[in-house]
Amino acid sequence: MKENFLQKNRGTITLILIAAVIFWVYTVFFRGAPKDFTQPTNLIGKSAIEMLNRLNSITLDGSVFSSPAFHELKDFELVLPEQPVGRSNPFAPVR
């Protein structure tokens, strides 16, 4: 009886064993220790303060806007024509 059961389900048992071995190999070799991506709050605050200090140290020279080269710049604005508006709810079923 036991021999008959093994012969009938040989393929299924083989697939289950192969899947179990693949899962074991994956967990042992490829899935390393979980990484901790959390940073201490004081490091996050410190980096934010450093960034703020760098931004505050930036100075802009306003003389650029009064130079003749700036006043000679041309505006190449392209006015887009009015387009027809679609349905109010584009996901509503089509009637």
C-alpha positions as CSV (number, residue, x, y, z in Angstrom):
1,M,0.0,0.0,0.0
2,K,2.8,2.4,1.0
3,E,4.7,1.5,-2.1
4,N,1.7,2.1,-4.3
5,F,1.2,5.6,-2.7
6,L,4.8,6.5,-3.4
7,Q,4.6,5.3,-7.0
8,K,1.4,7.2,-7.7
9,N,2.7,10.5,-6.2
10,R,6.3,10.3,-7.2
11,G,6.3,13.5,-9.3
12,T,4.5,15.5,-6.6
13,I,6.8,14.4,-3.9
14,T,9.8,15.2,-6.1
15,L,8.5,18.7,-6.8
16,I,7.9,19.3,-3.1
17,L,11.4,18.2,-2.2
18,I,13.0,20.3,-4.9
19,A,11.0,23.3,-3.8
20,A,12.1,22.7,-0.1
21,V,15.7,22.5,-1.1
22,I,15.5,25.7,-3.2
23,F,13.9,27.5,-0.3
24,W,16.5,26.3,2.1
25,V,19.4,27.3,-0.3
26,Y,17.8,30.8,-0.7
27,T,17.3,31.3,3.1
28,V,20.8,30.1,3.9
29,F,22.9,31.8,1.2
30,F,21.0,34.7,-0.4
31,R,19.0,36.2,2.4
32,G,21.5,37.8,4.7
33,A,20.8,39.3,8.1
34,P,18.1,41.9,8.0
35,K,19.4,45.4,7.5
36,D,18.5,48.1,9.9
37,F,17.8,51.3,7.9
38,T,16.7,53.4,10.8
39,Q,19.0,56.2,11.8
40,P,19.2,57.7,15.3
41,T,17.1,60.9,15.5
42,N,20.1,63.0,16.4
43,L,21.9,62.1,13.2
44,I,18.9,63.0,11.1
45,G,18.6,66.3,12.9
46,K,22.3,67.0,12.6
47,S,22.2,66.4,8.9
48,A,19.2,68.7,8.5
49,I,21.0,71.5,10.5
50,E,24.1,71.1,8.4
51,M,22.0,71.4,5.2
52,L,20.3,74.5,6.6
53,N,23.6,76.1,7.4
54,R,24.9,75.4,3.9
55,L,21.8,77.0,2.4
56,N,22.1,80.0,4.7
57,S,25.7,80.5,3.6
58,I,24.7,81.0,-0.1
59,T,24.8,84.6,-1.3
60,L,23.2,85.8,-4.6
61,D,24.6,88.7,-6.5
62,G,21.8,90.9,-7.7
63,S,23.9,92.9,-10.1
64,V,23.2,90.2,-12.7
65,F,19.7,91.5,-13.1
66,S,20.8,95.0,-13.9
67,S,23.4,94.1,-16.5
68,P,22.8,94.9,-20.2
69,A,23.2,91.3,-21.2
70,F,20.2,90.4,-18.9
71,H,18.1,93.1,-20.4
72,E,18.8,92.0,-24.0
73,L,17.4,88.5,-23.3
74,K,14.3,87.8,-25.4
75,D,11.2,86.0,-24.2
76,F,10.4,83.1,-26.5
77,E,7.1,82.2,-24.8
78,L,4.8,80.0,-26.8
79,V,1.1,80.5,-26.1
80,L,-0.7,77.2,-26.2
81,P,-4.1,77.3,-27.9
82,E,-7.1,76.3,-25.8
83,Q,-7.8,72.6,-26.0
84,P,-11.2,70.9,-25.8
85,V,-11.8,69.5,-22.3
86,G,-12.6,65.7,-22.0
87,R,-15.2,64.1,-19.9
88,S,-15.6,65.2,-16.3
89,N,-14.8,61.6,-15.1
90,P,-12.6,59.8,-17.5
91,F,-13.1,56.5,-15.7
92,A,-16.9,56.5,-16.0
93,P,-18.3,53.9,-18.3
94,V,-18.9,54.9,-21.9
95,R,-22.6,55.2,-22.8
